[in-house]
Amino acid sequence: MTDKTPNGAALTIDMARRMAAPIPDAEAAIIPNLKHMALAEDPAAVIAPLVSFLDRTAA
């Protein structure tokens, strides 16, 4: 999730955390300073928490 809510993002940090909370083993990764196209803007910033999560949770 990106952290640009004050500038018009549709999803707040609180909303992301509340969406993740009821899902077993889910995490909300907050990536500051990215907008709607986070993966295109900064692939490494998006991939790092994803890979970390998968490394920790993969069976």
C-alpha positions in Angstrom: 0.0 0.0 0.0 1.2 3.5 -0.6 1.3 6.4 1.8 -0.1 9.3 -0.1 -3.5 9.6 1.5 -3.3 13.4 2.3 -2.8 14.0 -1.4 -5.9 12.1 -2.6 -5.2 8.4 -2.3 -8.3 6.3 -1.9 -6.8 3.9 0.7 -5.6 5.0 4.1 -2.9 3.3 6.2 -5.6 2.5 8.8 -7.8 1.0 6.1 -5.0 -1.2 4.9 -4.2 -2.5 8.4 -7.9 -3.1 9.1 -8.2 -5.1 5.8 -5.2 -7.3 6.7 -6.2 -7.8 10.3 -8.9 -10.5 9.8 -6.8 -12.5 7.3 -4.6 -15.2 8.9 -0.9 -14.4 8.5 -1.6 -11.3 6.4 0.5 -8.1 6.8 0.0 -4.6 5.6 3.2 -3.3 4.0 3.3 0.5 4.1 5.6 1.9 1.4 6.0 5.7 1.8 6.1 8.2 -1.1 4.6 6.1 -3.8 1.4 6.8 -5.7 -1.1 4.6 -7.7 1.5 2.8 -9.8 3.8 1.8 -7.0 5.3 -1.2 -8.8 6.2 0.9 -11.8 7.5 3.8 -9.7 9.8 1.9 -7.5 9.9 -1.9 -8.1 12.5 -2.6 -5.5 10.4 -0.9 -2.8 7.4 -3.1 -3.6 9.3 -6.3 -4.2 11.4 -6.2 -1.0 8.5 -6.6 1.5 6.8 -9.1 -0.7 9.9 -11.3 -0.9 10.4 -10.9 2.8 6.8 -12.0 3.5 7.1 -15.0 1.2 10.4 -16.0 2.7 8.9 -16.0 6.2 5.6 -17.7 5.3 6.4 -20.1 2.5 5.7 -23.7 3.5 
